[in-house]
Amino acid sequence: MLAAGGGRDRTQRILASVLAPIEACGHVSEGAGFSYTLNRAAYTLGGLVAAGRLTEEEAEIALTQAAAAARPGQERRVAEIIRSGMAAGRQHPLHTGRGPR
């Protein structure tokens, strides 16, 4: 999914840790804070996109897949949350202490 480079493994670990709470929402039918969790993850990945750690497409695909697994049938709502969260996150690049990819 990610381009090869020195920071690839670190970015993969960050991506996995950001997506894990979304996936955990799939184990709870209600009251898991899914919208908040997805928005927070989208914001974080938007920051990684702005810092050059992920492409927009990589981030959107990862978020959409995790959200679809957790809350199937909510594609429109999920797309709106992702779009909004990533737009906000892109305003605040998230540098992870290493160079781009």
Residue pairs with C-beta under 8 A, 6 or more apart in sequence:
1 58
1 61
1 62
2 8
2 11
2 12
2 15
2 54
2 58
2 101
3 101
4 101
5 100
5 101
6 98
6 99
6 101
7 53
7 96
7 98
7 99
7 100
7 101
8 101
10 96
10 98
11 48
11 53
11 54
11 96
11 101
14 48
14 53
14 96
15 45
15 48
15 54
15 62
18 41
18 44
18 45
19 41
19 62
19 63
19 66
21 37
21 40
21 41
22 34
22 37
22 38
22 41
22 63
22 66
22 67
22 70
23 66
23 69
23 70
24 32
24 70
25 32
25 33
25 34
25 37
25 38
25 70
25 71
26 69
26 70
26 71
34 70
34 71
35 77
35 81
38 63
38 67
38 78
38 81
38 82
38 85
39 81
39 84
39 85
40 85
41 63
41 66
41 85
42 59
42 63
42 81
42 82
42 83
42 84
42 85
42 86
42 89
43 85
43 86
43 88
43 89
44 89
44 94
45 54
45 59
45 62
45 63
45 85
45 86
45 89
46 59
46 85
46 86
46 87
46 88
46 89
46 90
46 91
46 92
47 89
47 90
47 92
47 93
47 94
48 54
48 59
48 89
48 94
48 96
49 55
49 56
49 59
49 86
49 89
49 90
50 89
50 90
50 91
50 92
50 93
50 94
51 93
51 94
51 95
51 96
51 100
52 100
52 101
53 94
53 96
53 100
53 101
54 62
56 86
59 86
60 82
60 86
63 78
63 82
63 86
64 78
64 79
64 82
67 74
67 78
67 81
67 82
68 75
68 78
71 78
